[in-house]
């Protein structure tokens, strides 16, 4: 997949864009203004999302002016919706795309709707994902957010932007409390734009109103909306489906809306594939028993801030080399990196424990600490990825570990009796997203 960032000149400056995937179908992905084309590939969930979307066609992404690696804009002269639409159009021209499927996600939705209505010959299909025609409440728009609540929300965004992941509880509650997701969320915000610009953009977006253009949209339209979305309530999706001619609404379970690449994103991609091709993806799966290991570098943001980007990349690379060396030593299979850690599987729990403790000890001379979580259970292998309850359990166990700890589910000590590995009982814990409490143990000694 190509991930080269290129530039095209628009009326007010340069717009950065990327192409990935291939095929005869073009897909223009338009999301919120908080993006950074170069940094987004550091998140494995986002990479997985776009790889899957890229199997449906050539995906075109861009940073709107004022965001990411596109040209900045003066705070006193923010782009209009029309200007941002022109950015999208020049990107389509630069990629020689005559007609594209346009996916309008969250705050990118209004621009996607305007583009579809203004240039119907350039838009073959329109997908509206957790988005809105108008955000604020009005006498003729009762589903909108009250003015007072909207202003409080903007204040909270400004206070937390790039510093604290508090807004994940509203926009992607399934990620709230996940240390890796929270750390990535605030770092990506900083890489998208500084807080003053973000606040101005956010206030501007909440004042958009594209209801008047909806009847002019002629492209086949799919509206996807999370049923429990508290950021943009379900009423927004129902309004779009009722006012875009011929639009079809699919109400998806869950509450996550941004970032869009959570564990539940496969539901979105399944619906998009069915909409565009008439058939859902058939994926071969293999079920097997495995020990799942998650690792994570403790305090990676602090290290990056203290060392600077160049030195941190070198240190991070040294960490990755250590992990891969011990995975090879103990027969582990690397599934993927997870930003600042690894997901791996083993065919034996004792080997997995020995690998985790060896990595923990080996990175200490580098000035790093890791936390690790392990669980043995049935997994599904789908292509090169793994899924299943065992994978989620291992991730949650890792999140519950303290710095320098290797924590396992009670299943693991039972399976390694006679190995000489010693454990300390940590009692039961209620893990996020797991219905019943689980008994956890800490690895104390490995012979």
N, C-alpha and C positions, 0 to 999 in steps of 0.2 A: 504494500500500500504506500502510495506517495504521500509524504508529509512535508514537502518543501513549501515554505512560506514565500509568497510572491506579493508584489504590490502593483496596483493599478491606480492611476490618477483620476480622482473624481473632481467635481467642480471646486470643492473647498479643501482638497488635500489628498493624501495617499491612503488607500484602503488596502489592508492586508487580507490575503485569502489563501486557502489551501484546497487542493483536490485530493480525493482518496477513493479507492475502489475503482470500479470500471463497469463496462456494459453500455448498452444503448440508452438507458434511462438516466437522466440527470436529476439529482435531488438537492435542492438548495435548503440548507438547514439554517433557520433564523431563530436564534434564542434570545435571551435577555442581553442587556448591555454589559453584563459582568463576565467577560470572556478574555482569554489570552491564548491565541492559537499555538504559540510555542510551548507554553506550560501545560496545556490541557493533556498532552500525551503522557505526562508523568503519573496520571491517575489511571490505574488498571481498569476500573469500572467504566470510566469514560472511553478508554481505548476499546474495550469490549463492545460498548454500545455502537461506536462508529464502525468497527469492523463488521458487526452484524448488519448495520444499515448499508455498509458498502457492498454487501452481497446482493443488494437490490438494485444497485446502480452506482454511478459516479457521484459521490457526495461532495458538495461544494460548501465550505464554511468560510465565514469572514468575521473579522472584528470591526464593528461599527466605528466610525470616527469618534474619537474621544474614549475608546476602550482598547485595552490590550496593546498590540503592537501597531495599530493604525495611528494616523496622525492625531494629536490632541486637538481639543477645541476650547475656545475661551469659555469660562464659566458664565460669563455675562451674555454669551451668544450661543446657546445650545442648539444643536441641529434640530430642524423640524422633522416631523414624520416623513414629509415629502423628500427632504434631503437624505434621510436614511434609506428611503425607498430607492432613491437614485443611486446610492452606494451599492445596493443589491443589484440594480440593473447593470451598472458598469462592471460588476464582478461577473455577472452572467455573460456580458459581452467579452470580457477578458478570457473567459474559459471557453469561448465559442459555443456557448449553450444557447440553442435556439428556443428550447422549451424545457421547462423543468417542473418536477413535482416540488412544491414549496411546503415545507414543514414549518409552521409558526408555533414556537414553544414559549409559554409564559409571556413575558413582556415583548417577545418578538412577534406575537400573534397579530397585534394591530397593524404592524408594518406589512406582514404577510397578506393580510386581508386587503390593504390598500393596493399592494402590488398586483394581487389577483384581479381586483376590480379595474385598475387603471391599464394594465397590460394583459388582457385576457389571452392574447396569442402567445405570451411567454410562459403561461402557467397551465400545465396539463391537468394537475390535480392539486388540491389544497388539503393539508392536514393541520388541524388546529388542536394543540395539545395543552390542556390546563391553562387556557388563556381567556381573554375577555374583550368585549367591544368597548366597554366603559368601566372604569374602576369605581369611581365615587358614586354615591347614591344621589338620585335626583327624583323629583316628584313623579316623573314618568319612567323611572328606573329603580324600583325598590330593592332589587337584588344587589345593588352596589353597597360599598362600605360607607358608613356615616362619616361626615367630615371630621368630627372630633377623633374618631378611631383611626382614621387615615393619618391625621397629623401626629397622633401618638406613635403610630407605626413608623413613620418617617424619622421621628426623633430617636426611636430605638435603633433603627438601622444606622443612623449617624453615630450613635454612641458606641455601637458594637462593631462597626465595619472594620474588617481587617485586624481586629484585636480579640474578639470573643465570639464563639460559635452559637450564641444564644438563639439566633434566628432559625437555626436548624430545627428547633422544637416546633416551629410554626410551618416551615417550608418543606422539611423532610424529616418528620419525627422518627422514622425508622433508623436514621443515622445519628440522632441525638444521643450522646453518651458514648459513641464509638470514638476512642481517642484518635485513631488514624483519620477518620472522616472529618472530625472536628478540626484537626490540625491542617488538613488539606483545605478545608472550606475557607478558613480565615486567610491562609496564604494565597489562595487563588483570588480572593477578593482584593488583596493588596496588589497582586500582579495585574489585575484588571484595571484598577484606577484608585486614586487616593480617596479618603473619606469625603472631602468637600465636594469633589466632582460626583461621587456616587450619590450623595444626598441630593444634589441638584438634579441629577438624572432621574432619581427615584421619584422626586416630587413631580417632575415633568411628566413621567410615564403615568402617574396616578391621575393626571388631568386630561389624558387622551380620551377621545370619544369618536369612534369610527362607525357608530351605528348606522349613519346615513349611507355608508358604502355597501352594507351587507346585501341589499337587494340586487346590486350590480354585479355580484360575484357569479360567474357562470361556470366555473370549473367544478367538476365533481368534488364534493367536500366531505371529509370525515372529521367529526368532532370527538376527541377523546378527552374525558375528564374524570378525575378521581372523585369518588363518591364522598369521601370524608376530607376533602381538600379545604383547609381552614384559611388558606391564603387567598385563593380565588374560589369562592364557594361554588358548589355544583350548579347553582342557578345561573352562573355566567355561561357554562357550557350549554345548558338547556336553552338559554336565550339565543345563543349563536345558532344552534340547530334549528330553532324555530324561525329565524329570520334570514338565514342564508338559503336561497332556493335549492331544494332537493338535498340538503345536508342530512347526513346520517349521524346520530349520536350513539356513542358507546360509553356507558358509565362503567369505569373500572374500579375494582375494590382498592382500598388503601387511601392514604392521605398525602403521599409524597408528590411534590410538584417541582421543586428546584433544590438541588440539582436533579436533573431528569434521569440520571444514570445510576439509580439505586438497584437493589436486588430485584425489585418488581418491574424493571424496565423491559424484561422479556415480554410482558403482557402488551406493552405499547408496540414493540416491534412486531409481535405476532399480528396485531390488528392492522398495522401499516402494511405488512406483507400481504395479508388477505385482501386489503383494499386495493392494492396496486396490481396484484397478480391473480387474485381469485383463489389462491391456495396458501395454506400455512406451511411453514418450513417443517419438514420431517427430519428429525435429528436422531441418529442412532445413539443409543445409550448403553453403557455397560455398567452393571451393578457389581460391587465387590466390597469385601471387608477391608478396611485400611485404617491405619493410624494417621490422623490429620495433624499437622504441625503448623501453627502460625507463629511468626516472630515479628517483633517491632522494635525499632531503635527508640530508646527513651530520650525525650527532650531534643528531638532532631531540629526543631525550629530554633531553639536556643543555640545549638551548635552552628547552624547555618548563619545566624545573626553574628555570632562571635567570630567565626572563621572567615566569613565572606563566601561568595558563591564558588569561586575557583577552588579554594582549599577544602570546602565542604564536599564538593564533587569528588575530589581525590580521596577524602576520608570515606565517603559513601561507597566509592568503588572498592576500596580496601575491605570494607565490611562485606560487600557482596562477594568478593573473592573468597573470604573466609567461609561464608555460608556455603557457597557452592563446593568448596573443597571438602567440607565435612559431609555434605549431602552425598557426594561421591564415595566418601569413605564408608558411610553407614548405609548405603543402598537406598537413599531417599530419591524421590522423583520430584524435581522442581515443577510446580504447576504454573506459578507466576510470581512476579514481585508485586508487592502491595504498597508502593510508594516508598516507605522506609522499612519494609520487612519482606518476609517471604511466606508463601503458602506452599507446602510440600506434603507428600504422602509417603508412607512406609508400609511394607508388608509385614512388619513386626513391631510391636510397641516398645520392646526393649531397645531396639536399634534407634527408634525415634527419640527416646529419652536420652540415650547416650549422645546422639547428634545434637540435641538442643543444649545439653549442658556443655558439650565441647565448644559449641559456637559461643555460648555465653562467656566461657572462660577465655576463649581466644580473642574476643574483641575488647576485653578489658585493657590490655596493654595499648590499644589504640585510643584509649580515653572514652570508650563507649560502653553503655549498658544496654542490654536488651531485656525484654520480657517475652516469655514464650508460653503458649497454651497447647495442650494435646488432648485428643479424644480419639477413642477407637470405636468405629461403627461402620454401618453400610453407607457407601457413597455411590454416586452415579458419575461416570466419566462421559462427558459430552464433548466430542472432539478433543481438544487439548485442555479443557477445563473440567472442574469437578463441582458437584453440587450435592445437596441433601442436608438433612438435619445434622448429621455428624460434622459437616463443614461449618455450619452456623454455630454449633456448640463449641467447636475448637476456637473459633474467632471470639466468642463471648468469654471463654475461659481465659484466653490471652489478655483480653481487656481487663479482666479481674485481677491479673497478676501484678504484683509490685515490681519496681525496677530490680533487675537482677534475678527475678524468680522464674523458675520453670514450674508451671502449675498444670495439673492433669485432672481429668475426671476420675471418679472412683473406679471406673472400669479398668483403667490402665494398671494400677497396682495389683488388681486381681489377676490380670493376664501375665504379669511378669514375676509371679511368685517363684522363688528359687534362683532369680537372677542376681541377687545380692544388692539390688537397688533399694534404697531406703527412702521412705516417704513420711511426711508429717501431715496429720489430718487437719484440714482447715475448716471442717464443719460444712454445713450446707449453705448455698448461696442462691439467691434468685437472680438468674441471668436475664439480661434484657432480651425480650422477644421469645423467651423459652417458658412455656406454661408452668412447669413444676420446678421446685428447687432441685439443685444438683449438689451432690457431695463432692468437694474438691480436696486435692492433696498437693502438697508442695514437695518437689524432689529435694531430698536432703543430702544423699550421698550416692555416688555412682562408682562402683569398684573398677 
